[in-house]
Amino acid sequence: MLAFLSKRIALLAFTMLVVSALVFAAFEFTPGQVARKVLGPFATQNQVDILNEKMGLNRPVIVRYSEWLGNTLTGDLGFSTLYKTEVNSIIWDRLGNTLLLAGTAFAVIVPLSIILGIAAGMREGSILDRSISVGSIVTTSVPEFASGVFLASIFVIWLGWLPGTSSLDTGAGWSLWQQLILPVTVMVLYDLGYVVRMVRASMVEVMTRPYIRTAVLKGLSFRAVIMKHALRNAMIAPFTVILLQINYLITGVVVVEAVFAYPGFGRMLLEAALSQDVAVVEAAALFAVLVSVSTQIAGDLGYMMLNPRIRFS
Amino acid sequence: MSSNAAATLEPSVETRKAILELRNVSISYFVRAGELKVVPNISLTLYEGEALGLVGESGCGKSTVAFAIMKYLGGAGRITGGQILFEGRDMTKMSDEELRKLRGGRMAMVYQDPMSSLNPVIPVGKQLMEVPLIHSNVSEDEAYKRALQMLQEVNLPDPARIMTRYPHQLSGGQQQRVVIAMALMSEPSLLVMDEPTTGLDVTVEAAVLDLVAQLRQKHHSSIVFISHNLGTVVRICDRIGVMYAGELVEEGPIGEVFRDPRHPYTRGLLNCIPTLNADKRSRPLSAIPGQVPPILNRPPGCIFAPRCSDADGPRCTAAAIPTATYGGTGQHRVKCVRVAELPKHVRPTSTAVDTVANEFTTQPPILDLDHVKKTYHQAIGMFGGSGYDVHAVDDITLAARKSETLAIVGESGCGKSTLAKVLTGIELASGGKVTLAGKDIGNTAVEKRDSDTKRSIQMVFQNPESTLNPSHTIGYVMERAIKKLKQISGKEARVQVNDLLKTVNLPLEFAARKSRQLSGGQKQRVAIARALAGEPEMILADEPVSALDVSVQAAIINLLVEIQRKRGSTLLFISHDLSVVRYLADHVAVMYLGKVMEFGSVTDVFAPPYHPYTEALMSAVPIADPDVKQRRIILEGNIPSPQNRPKGCPFATRCPRKIGAICDDTPPPEQVSPAGHRIACHIPMAELATATQVVF
């Protein structure tokens, strides 16, 4: 187990290193100099040269990469040219906001999708199964911006129960949780159906296994068969998929954050990318990769916990 | 033996109480095509403490009946008529609640494939404890105690440790013992066993059957024992029911049915199974012609009539056939109009076996294996630096001459399939020399072999379903093989396709069909024809009949014998089935853990002196004849894992005739008789020769 974990963490470090090099290279080799990108089209060549000098951009790429890598490792993420401040002073706030949004959505999606998926899959073809399956397809196929606008027109414009923007500023009289309801709902609607269908498919498969027959012919009640014998087996396959949703929730929320003007990580990344804010994009990209690789490790660990065939092989 | 003697073996009917009674039960599956009446009308009675075997080929409805007894037919199945009386109460009218109380309590089931019948994520102890927790309303502690005790009763070593194991950590035999223990946990009055030993190795099967017989004595459960293997039924049961296409065609005490089978289908079954005491020289195998009719298209009258050699025109085909009682005991029931008029069935008898003599014994062998080895490295750790070697094939020396059948027999993991891979060039030998028709092929991978080498050795595989490409016609498959192997044009090859189809007794129209339109036996014929395409010197058949029903198996075996006679090709026949090997082989090699334990002509191997492992194998084979006596030798334990292979004799850990430390420490010497019979054992050949026949 320890060997497994250390191997995985070494792999994580290696992946991060490769990604950092790729991100750095992407900015290095795209057209236009960094200083020009920073100063804009109307600066004189002289000003560009001075900034180049000041930022040390005329040094060889390998030196600058090592320096940036060293800085990043010591916690210095650089200076944002868009927000005109240290990256450190902006990224953590935004990350916190997104974690709040994503965490709330995740806390709703996981239990709800498991319950619905199990309920649908335990009796394949039943009315309950068909309703849940159709419902999941419908919610998943409506894009976030559409459901966002749709829900906003009902609850904001028509009923006036909820705020139309979620700037997390409580000054306008909307509490934090009221501001979270709409963005969370949109994310849940979009993501839930997918996970439900994964859980359902796995459950349907498990219900055809001979050990379920054994459990029934032991005299167990249907409820006990589901809870004691089917549930855990049905969770093995979708577990990895569920953890993959964390990636989506943290980096894929650009649309939701844009629709509701939510001051989150995704929107920051979008704005930074549009205005060529190198330091922010690099830091954000590294973080996104960190999240995705860590969830993979967590996924593998959880998979081992759930599946004794892997644990004691 | 007379039927009077048989009758005295059975207690009289009146004194016994019926545990289970099926009265005119009909079972259907409802599918898109409509209602499939898989079991149109079946009636049977099971008395207290009795074991009834239900036998028949695949698709005859025996498993359907088993699950109907448990009232568990899945979504599509339904009992459409009749009554199932269990201890006097009609199960078809019971509520789910009542059924739950019976299942696992009063009636329990043992399944085929124990691995998949146990929940993979729950330790087996917990799965066992569930039964008393549900049915006996006991505390956790009490449930644990009962589970532990039951594991002890099914002879599992170290039951406390087994309790904490997950199913995948146990061997197949241990898993089946756990399933049996689970079924017995609540002392059921009825035990339904659905092919409980199918898929287990023969020595493991024998141990499980012995356990069932022993537990039967102790727990007095009545048993419905479903099997396709008549031999296992003889070991366990008092009565047998023969099913064909959903009907019970013959039923009666084991002795009466086997000594005087009255239904032509029962006779057909008995005539097509090879037994351990007969071979191809002394007894023909007669296959049953034709196939089981499709369920949607039942003929009127006797369902077996289209395949029956004793059918008597309209008498058999006009109207439904009643079930008649035959003989004095009143227990032998037969569904045949000619039940009384058919002559007494004569089993093809086994006469003294002649020696292996053929004109080629003086020729150099076609296939020569000289100290062949195949070692796999099992890597441990990230870079595979550490690890251990698995000696899958360890120093094998064998030879096969022209037009001879060399059989390699052994249980799973003995290395027989690895040897096949080396011969075909899928794997390269790690040591030694493989010579085929004078060419050294052991170190040439199949893709590097020249076309003549490829032509000279061809394979027939176990599962014809997966051997044939479903998108190609049979004609194309064969034409392509001929073209590639003989290096001739497509036009010439097409002509030869017809010859090949004739050789394997298939109609010429089959060339235009695709494999899904063929039955399992027909597919295997095509696979054999494909192997013959290049007129190979050597055909390598890896378990070619073990996936087939017995009647089909007989036909395929006959085909192999016939082809060999006509073409003089050499057959390397790999099998786990000793009866088939005994029937088909000229020479036999018995393998265990990668080593050849015994080699010799078929007559030498199947008579003393035996290697102790061969002896145990032979005593384990279930024989479908209650009059054949067999010495019983029980092997303890499992085949050792390749990691901790014994240092001395590979069989030492399980050998019932182990003579001491020498077996553990020193590899046994290979003793050779003047006739070329080789036995690798520390016990001197002269002493081994004093053993009595295992089967007599």
Interface residues (C-beta under 8 A of the other chain):
Chain A: K7 G125 R209 P210 Y211 R213 T214 A215 V216 L217 K218 G219 L220 S221 A224 K228 H229 R232 N233 I236 L306 N307 P308 R309 F312
Chain B: M70 Y72 G75 R100 K101 L102 R103 G104 G105 A108 M109 Y111 D113 S116 S117 L118 N119 P120 V121 I122 E130 V131 I134 H135 Y166 H168 Q169 V179 M182 M382
